[in-house]
Amino acid sequence: MLAYWAGWGQVVSAITQVGPPGVVIALALALVNIGLRYLRWQIYLEGFGHYVPFVPSFRAFVAGFALATTPAGIGEPVVRVALLKAFSVSYSKVVAAYIAERMSDLTSILLLATAGLYAYPPAVPFVSVVAAVVFVLMFLVWSKQVAMALAAVAKRSESRKLRFLRHGLEVLELCRQCVEREALLKGLILALLAWIAMASAFYCLAHFADNPIPFRTAIFIYTVSALAGALSFLPGGVGTAEAAMITLAMVHGMPKADAVAITLVHRGVSLWFSVALGLCCYYFGAESIPPGAGRNRWPN
């Protein structure tokens, strides 16, 4: 639909202008992004005392991308825990690591977006709202007072209705281990580098399409569109992220057809390539799933 809106022929021409070299560079940067995020994942696992070998750990991490387009990405930890049950990694720890990943992603993308606000001042209110949301989330994870208050509520009754609250408290406690100073710093640095890599892919695609933009502008366009996609709570941010990316690219002087073409290619390498890679890793990792792993239950 986007291609028809912008003019099918013009969009195809712009994609052709990008050519195989541009796509290959973008794919390489997407792999850099995945590699950096995997290192962060390993840091969190080791922080929990799990030293999973590279191959099964990387396989489980990437296989989670197969369900990246589920609402809020909730399918990712389900796949990972299934592939890591053989290594006694509990569901709670996988979920805690996943939440910590998303928090460091939001924080790093927010920092990058804030650095580029000069390029589009009207985005200040939007970025400010996201900053407030991230601050609240960080407070909930860091605050022991909140955890103690919830624990007091959970102890008042043994009702099964409070079962998820008790497990939620367990996950929050594990999350705090992921955001302790050393782990927080390492995770944030890796996240910043990972998302700069994807912003660099947008920058390179724009240049190959003969619509060069400043690097800071490319970072701003990518990060704000990523935030828009995340806050939409749509699977993979599909629709919202593309609309934001195209709009911001056009605001910065890019022709409509080129903006659509670059967005389609970028989303192809940043989202759909990782989904395809995840499906491959899940398929080839199926033999490592122990019997009954599909029945994911919280530990007692």
C-alpha positions as CSV (number, residue, x, y, z in Angstrom):
1,M,0.0,0.0,0.0
2,L,2.8,2.4,0.8
3,A,4.4,1.7,-2.6
4,Y,1.2,2.5,-4.4
5,W,0.6,5.6,-2.3
6,A,4.1,7.0,-3.2
7,G,4.0,5.7,-6.8
8,W,4.9,2.1,-7.5
9,G,7.3,2.9,-10.3
10,Q,9.2,5.6,-8.4
11,V,9.5,3.4,-5.3
12,V,10.9,0.5,-7.3
13,S,13.3,2.9,-9.0
14,A,14.5,4.2,-5.6
15,I,15.0,0.6,-4.3
16,T,16.9,-0.2,-7.5
17,Q,19.1,2.9,-6.8
18,V,20.0,1.5,-3.4
19,G,21.0,-1.8,-5.1
20,P,22.6,-4.9,-3.7
21,P,25.6,-3.0,-2.1
22,G,23.3,-0.9,0.0
23,V,21.2,-3.8,1.1
24,V,24.3,-5.9,1.9
25,I,25.8,-3.1,4.1
26,A,22.4,-2.7,5.9
27,L,22.2,-6.4,6.5
28,A,25.8,-6.4,7.9
29,L,24.8,-3.6,10.3
30,A,21.7,-5.6,11.3
31,L,24.0,-8.5,12.2
32,V,26.2,-6.2,14.2
33,N,23.1,-5.1,16.0
34,I,22.1,-8.7,16.8
35,G,25.6,-9.5,17.9
36,L,25.8,-6.6,20.4
37,R,22.4,-7.4,21.8
38,Y,23.5,-11.1,22.2
39,L,26.5,-10.0,24.2
40,R,24.2,-8.1,26.5
41,W,22.0,-11.2,26.9
42,Q,25.0,-13.2,27.9
43,I,25.9,-10.6,30.5
44,Y,22.5,-11.0,32.0
45,L,22.6,-14.8,31.9
46,E,26.0,-14.9,33.6
47,G,24.7,-12.4,36.2
48,F,22.2,-15.1,37.1
49,G,24.9,-17.7,37.4
50,H,24.2,-19.4,34.1
51,Y,27.2,-20.0,31.8
52,V,25.4,-21.4,28.7
53,P,27.8,-22.3,25.8
54,F,27.8,-20.0,22.8
55,V,26.0,-22.1,20.3
56,P,22.9,-23.0,22.3
57,S,22.8,-19.5,23.9
58,F,23.0,-17.7,20.6
59,R,20.5,-20.0,19.0
60,A,18.0,-19.4,21.8
61,F,18.5,-15.7,21.8
62,V,18.0,-15.3,18.0
63,A,15.2,-17.9,17.9
64,G,13.2,-15.6,20.1
65,F,13.1,-13.1,17.2
66,A,10.8,-15.6,15.4
67,L,8.0,-14.2,17.6
68,A,9.2,-10.6,17.7
69,T,6.0,-9.6,15.9
70,T,3.8,-10.9,18.8
71,P,2.1,-8.1,20.9
72,A,4.9,-6.4,22.9
73,G,7.2,-9.3,21.8
74,I,5.9,-11.5,24.6
75,G,6.6,-14.6,22.4
76,E,10.3,-14.0,22.5
77,P,11.0,-15.2,26.1
78,V,8.7,-18.2,25.6
79,V,10.9,-19.5,22.8
80,R,14.1,-18.8,24.7
81,V,13.1,-20.6,27.8
82,A,12.0,-23.6,25.8
83,L,15.4,-23.8,24.1
84,L,17.3,-23.3,27.4
85,K,15.4,-25.6,29.7
86,A,18.1,-28.2,29.1
87,F,20.5,-25.8,30.9
88,S,18.1,-25.2,33.9
89,V,17.4,-21.5,33.0
90,S,14.1,-20.8,34.6
91,Y,11.2,-18.9,33.0
92,S,11.5,-16.1,35.6
93,K,15.1,-15.5,34.7
94,V,14.5,-15.4,31.0
95,V,11.6,-13.0,31.5
96,A,13.7,-10.8,33.8
97,A,16.5,-10.7,31.3
98,Y,14.0,-9.9,28.5
99,I,12.5,-7.0,30.5
100,A,16.0,-5.7,31.3
101,E,16.8,-5.8,27.6
102,R,13.7,-3.8,26.7
103,M,14.4,-1.2,29.4
104,S,18.0,-0.7,28.2
105,D,16.7,-0.5,24.6
106,L,14.2,2.2,25.6
107,T,16.8,4.1,27.6
108,S,19.4,4.0,24.9
109,I,17.0,4.9,22.1
110,L,15.6,7.7,24.2
111,L,19.1,9.1,24.8
112,L,19.9,9.0,21.1
113,A,16.6,10.6,20.2
114,T,17.1,13.4,22.7
115,A,20.6,14.1,21.3
116,G,18.9,14.7,17.9
117,L,16.0,16.8,19.0
118,Y,17.6,19.9,17.5
119,A,16.7,18.5,14.1
120,Y,12.9,18.6,14.8
121,P,11.9,20.6,17.9
122,P,8.2,19.7,17.5
123,A,9.1,16.1,18.7
124,V,10.1,17.4,22.1
125,P,6.7,16.7,23.7
126,F,6.7,13.1,22.3
127,V,10.2,12.4,23.5
128,S,9.4,13.9,26.9
129,V,6.4,11.6,27.4
130,V,8.5,8.6,26.5
131,A,11.2,9.8,29.0
132,A,8.5,10.0,31.7
133,V,7.3,6.4,30.9
134,V,10.9,5.1,31.0
135,F,11.5,6.9,34.3
136,V,8.4,5.3,35.9
137,L,9.4,1.8,34.7
138,M,12.9,2.3,36.0
139,F,11.5,3.4,39.4
140,L,9.3,0.4,39.6
141,V,12.2,-1.9,39.0
142,W,14.7,-0.1,41.3
143,S,12.3,0.7,44.1
144,K,12.5,-1.9,46.9
145,Q,9.6,0.0,48.7
146,V,7.3,-0.9,45.8
147,A,8.4,-4.5,45.9
148,M,7.9,-4.7,49.7
149,A,4.4,-3.1,49.4
150,L,3.4,-5.7,46.7
151,A,4.9,-8.5,48.8
152,A,2.8,-7.5,51.8
153,V,-0.3,-7.7,49.6
154,A,0.7,-11.1,48.3
155,K,1.2,-12.5,51.8
156,R,-2.2,-11.5,53.0
157,S,-3.8,-14.3,51.1
158,E,-2.8,-17.7,49.6
159,S,-5.4,-17.3,46.9
160,R,-4.3,-18.6,43.5
161,K,-5.3,-15.2,42.1
162,L,-2.2,-13.8,43.7
163,R,0.1,-16.4,42.2
164,F,1.1,-14.2,39.3
165,L,1.8,-11.3,41.7
166,R,4.2,-13.4,43.6
167,H,6.0,-14.5,40.5
168,G,6.0,-11.0,39.2
169,L,7.8,-9.9,42.4
170,E,10.3,-12.7,41.7
171,V,10.9,-11.3,38.2
172,L,11.3,-7.8,39.5
173,E,13.9,-8.9,42.0
174,L,15.8,-10.7,39.2
175,C,15.5,-7.5,37.0
176,R,17.2,-5.6,39.7
177,Q,20.2,-7.8,39.3
178,C,20.3,-6.9,35.6
179,V,20.3,-3.2,36.4
180,E,22.9,-3.1,39.1
181,R,25.6,-0.6,38.3
182,E,28.1,-2.7,36.3
183,A,25.5,-4.7,34.4
184,L,23.5,-1.6,33.8
185,L,26.5,0.3,32.3
186,K,27.5,-2.6,30.1
187,G,24.0,-3.2,28.9
188,L,23.4,0.4,28.2
189,I,26.7,0.8,26.2
190,L,26.0,-2.3,24.2
191,A,22.4,-1.1,23.5
192,L,23.7,2.3,22.4
193,L,26.1,0.8,19.9
194,A,23.5,-1.7,18.7
195,W,20.9,1.0,17.9
196,I,23.6,3.3,16.4
197,A,24.3,0.4,14.0
198,M,20.7,0.4,12.9
199,A,20.6,4.2,12.5
200,S,23.8,3.8,10.5
201,A,21.9,1.4,8.2
202,F,19.3,4.1,7.5
203,Y,22.1,6.7,6.9
204,C,23.8,4.4,4.4
205,L,20.5,3.5,2.6
206,A,19.7,7.2,2.2
207,H,23.1,7.9,0.7
208,F,22.8,4.9,-1.7
209,A,19.4,6.2,-2.7
210,D,21.1,9.5,-3.6
211,N,19.4,11.4,-0.8
212,P,22.2,12.0,1.7
213,I,21.3,13.3,5.1
214,P,23.4,14.2,8.1
215,F,24.3,11.3,10.4
216,R,22.6,13.0,13.4
217,T,19.4,13.4,11.4
218,A,19.5,9.7,10.5
219,I,19.9,8.8,14.2
220,F,17.0,11.0,15.1
221,I,14.7,9.7,12.4
222,Y,15.4,6.1,13.3
223,T,15.2,6.4,17.0
224,V,11.9,8.5,17.1
225,S,10.3,6.0,14.7
226,A,11.4,3.1,16.9
227,L,9.9,4.8,19.9
228,A,6.7,5.4,18.0
229,G,6.6,1.7,17.1
230,A,7.3,0.6,20.7
231,L,4.6,2.8,22.2
232,S,2.0,1.7,19.7
233,F,2.1,-1.8,21.3
234,L,1.4,-3.2,17.8
235,P,3.3,-6.4,16.9
236,G,6.8,-5.3,15.9
237,G,5.5,-1.7,15.8
238,V,4.3,-2.6,12.2
239,G,2.6,0.4,10.6
240,T,3.4,3.0,13.3
241,A,7.2,2.8,12.9
242,E,7.0,2.9,9.1
243,A,4.6,5.9,9.2
244,A,6.9,7.8,11.6
245,M,10.0,7.0,9.6
246,I,8.5,8.1,6.3
247,T,7.0,11.2,7.8
248,L,10.2,12.3,9.4
249,A,12.3,11.6,6.3
250,M,9.9,13.7,4.3
251,V,10.0,16.5,6.9
252,H,13.8,16.6,6.3
253,G,13.4,17.0,2.6
254,M,13.4,13.5,1.3
255,P,11.1,12.8,-1.7
256,K,8.0,10.7,-0.9
257,A,9.0,7.8,-3.1
258,D,12.5,7.7,-1.7
259,A,11.3,7.9,1.9
260,V,9.0,5.0,1.3
261,A,11.7,2.9,-0.5
262,I,14.3,3.5,2.2
263,T,11.8,2.7,5.0
264,L,10.7,-0.5,3.3
265,V,14.3,-1.7,2.8
266,H,15.3,-0.7,6.3
267,R,12.4,-2.4,8.0
268,G,13.1,-5.4,5.9
269,V,16.6,-5.8,7.2
270,S,15.9,-4.6,10.8
271,L,12.6,-6.5,11.5
272,W,11.8,-9.1,8.9
273,F,15.4,-10.3,8.4
274,S,15.6,-10.9,12.2
275,V,12.3,-12.8,12.2
276,A,13.5,-15.0,9.3
277,L,16.8,-15.6,11.1
278,G,14.9,-16.4,14.3
279,L,12.7,-19.0,12.4
280,C,15.9,-20.7,11.1
281,C,17.5,-20.8,14.5
282,Y,14.3,-22.2,16.1
283,Y,14.0,-24.9,13.4
284,F,17.6,-26.0,13.7
285,G,17.4,-25.7,17.5
286,A,14.3,-27.9,17.8
287,E,16.3,-31.0,18.8
288,S,17.5,-29.2,21.9
289,I,14.0,-28.7,23.3
290,P,13.5,-31.3,26.1
291,P,10.2,-33.2,26.4
292,G,7.4,-31.1,27.7
293,A,9.3,-27.8,27.2
294,G,6.3,-26.5,25.3
295,R,4.3,-26.4,28.6
296,N,6.0,-23.4,30.0
297,R,5.2,-23.0,33.7
298,W,6.4,-20.7,36.4
299,P,8.8,-22.5,38.8
300,N,7.2,-23.5,42.1
